[in-house]
């Protein structure tokens, strides 16, 4: 998501170098983000869309072998592998 920063409409308690970006939550609600102008790159990184990283053939083979054990180990292994790749 690319944020569109604008000068804050009023002087805030944090000074006059504040900018604001609006994020749509749903059709009736908006989130306003206030930030010092020089800090916007950090916020932009936080809101950057990341590319999903899927499982490799080796990952799938490993997980398929675990699936035959029939216990919770399989689900935990899937979760751990996806967290590792997308952290």
N, C-alpha and C positions, 0 to 999 in steps of 0.2 A: 504494500500500500504506500503510495507516494503522498506525503503530507504537503499541504499548501499553507505555508506560513505567511501571516500578515501581521502588520504592526498591531499591537493590542489597542483596542479602541479607546481605552482610558488609561491614565497613569495608574499603575498598580502600586501596592505597598512595597514591591520589590524594585521599583525604579521605572524609568521611562524607556528602557531598552528591551522591553518585553515584547514577545511576539506570541501569536495564538494560532492554533490549527484546530479545525473541527473534524471530528470523526463520526460518521453515521453509525449509530447502534442499531436502529431499525427505522421504520418510516416515521415514527413519532418522537424519536429521541436522538440527541446528539451529545457527544462528549467534547468538551473544550479543553485543549492542552495549552497551558501557558509555560513559556520557557524563555530564558535569556537568549538573545539572538545568537550569541557565539556558542551556545550549547545545542542548537538545533541538529547538527550532524549526529550527535550521540542519540538523540531521540529518533531521528530518521533510521538509524541502524536498528534500533529496537523494533520499529514497525516494518522493516523491510520484509518483503515476501521471500520466503526461503523455498528452494527447490526440494521436493520430496526425494529422498534417497531410498530406493527399494532394496530388496534382498538379492544377493547374487545367487548363481546356481549352487555354489558351495554352501552358502547359508541355507538355502532351501533343502539341500541334501541332508545337512546336519539336523535341521529341524524335523524333516520327515522321519529320520531315524529315531528321534526322540518321541515322535508321536505314537510310536508303537509301544512305548512304555506304559501308556494309559494313566499317567498321574499328572500332578500339577507342574511337574518339571517342564513339560512342553510349553505350556502357556507362559511360564516365567521366562523361558528361553526366548520365545518370540518377542515378548515385551522388552527384554534386555537388549536383544539384537537391534530392534527398531530404535530404541533410545540411544544406543551407541552410534547408530548411523545418522540420527537426526538431532543430536544434542547441540 
